């Protein structure tokens, strides 16, 4: 069999990375061309496109207008929770962004200043990000509704000149007032911004503090539009905080040049999407997916991007995604497997899907958690389009491994995000930094230097960048994920390195066990955690949520699950406990809180995670564990 297009392009990116990325950079509008494509004079702090100058907002908006595409849809806001759909053309979005940038400039925001954005999924939040980019200011978006103490840590670290917020966010069945959370954070933080701008939403208005808080409408009124400010390619575009294991948030820095080059390249080559097409990332702007694939990448490419203020189910039903795809002509959707598991649980037969016209829809991408083969096959069978599992992180900003649709799709293997994306030299390493043979689980690392678009460092914390990511495997970036490669070079991401459990000396992946449980016909979703055991060191405990309409007894289901793991992984797994629960505790982005569940099972103290979607789920898990003799305080 001859080499695929992917093989050739991947090989080129490894052999001659500088010429590879210089060619990709020709697609970006530069105010000044770079002096060096790649600067390796200060390892491990590598930089791309040194000496180059550009403006990310110009590349995302003005460039398309200058090329005669100002009347094309740029942003479609669809909010079932408020019953609103609003469409902005490229010209309309640019004008609104330029006015907001003018208002920020009028308040003294300049290049290099930080602006913190604490907002729900509304068009003004996207405009705020782009307005900062227009001025060369650095935005830091904090997920709307984040707890006060976590917000305060981010305010103290980023030291924003202004904070842009809104009166409330809207969930399926409740309104979340943001202002009390923001006021609480400002009471806790030592750094105080010069002002807060509040977008008043009719669902819940906020009281404004005199002298500090401004109404959004008054703030923007009469502001002159601001032009784009060229910045160095190596200047920061944004800071995005990711929870650190130490409890101190890590501010992932994204530069302007490498980010624009990598993201624009990714749209066509990974997602197979061209200018003028409609791309929807069903995520939140508070997460990296929202930054990269709701805001920047689709607009850099000249696509129409969707901003959805709603859920996969409950706004109003499990047909929400199909309604949106049909109504707005979505070509490609990117969402988390969690969303599909929720849809599958509520509508296992896919009846809602059948009522919508999905003829323009051609690819589904999943990322954010491991995609179990059962969910992948369910989506493939119901949708009749390629379902592509891919893998990346907040730190990298764009995919590390994917089945690149624009480079000639490779065979899909369920459970694998396929192969490394061009630019990424991915290795599977042992504890002593040697490469693991095919089929054996190790720590997944990326050989330095990383491609453009990945984090160059942490905000004001070069030392933290080195200790967090670069010390465990010298010469490599530590992803923190564990997995293996098969004989064909396909990657399998099994779990976080911390989720590899040691059962009587055998290293086993909880992800592999989850895959077995998820394959049971009655199971909608599941999680497996390692729990301390006097004899074996650790033993796995499974938690499962059954599909809607399942009426069999919990005892029958759990007996079958234990048997399945025994058959498919072996008695060595020592898998003897499966608990049927109503729901699993998750973050708002859909990640299951396995670490917290493990602490509960082991009877250890835990702090309520700031990103938890519904704290009541932890009480339910505790109760289920106590009934089985776990979760008792020592």
Secondary structure by P-SEA (a helix, b strand, c coil): ccccaaaaaaaaaaacaaaaaaaaaccccccbbbcccccccccccccccccbbbbccccccaaaaaacccccccbbbbbccccbbbbbcaaaaaaaaaaaaaaaaaacccccbbbbbbccccaaaaaaaaaaaaacbbbbbccccccaaaaaaaaaaacccbbbbccccccccccccaaaaaaaaaaaccccccbbbbbccccbbbbbcccccccccccccccccccbbbbcccccccccccccccccccbbbbbcaaaaaaaaaaacccccccccbbbbcccccccccccccccccccccbbbbbbbccccccccccaaaaaaaaaacccbbbbcaaaaaaaaaaccccccccccccccccbbbbccccccaaaaaaaaaacccbbbbbbcccccccccccccccccccccccccccccccccbbbbbcccccccccccccbbbbcccccccccccccccaaaaaaacccccccbbbcccccccccccccccccccccccccccbbbbaaaaaaaaaaccccccbbbbbbbbccccbbbbbbbbbcccccccaaaaaaaaaaaaaaaccccccccccccccbbbbccccccaaaaaaaaaaccccccccccccaaaaaaaaaaaaaacccccc
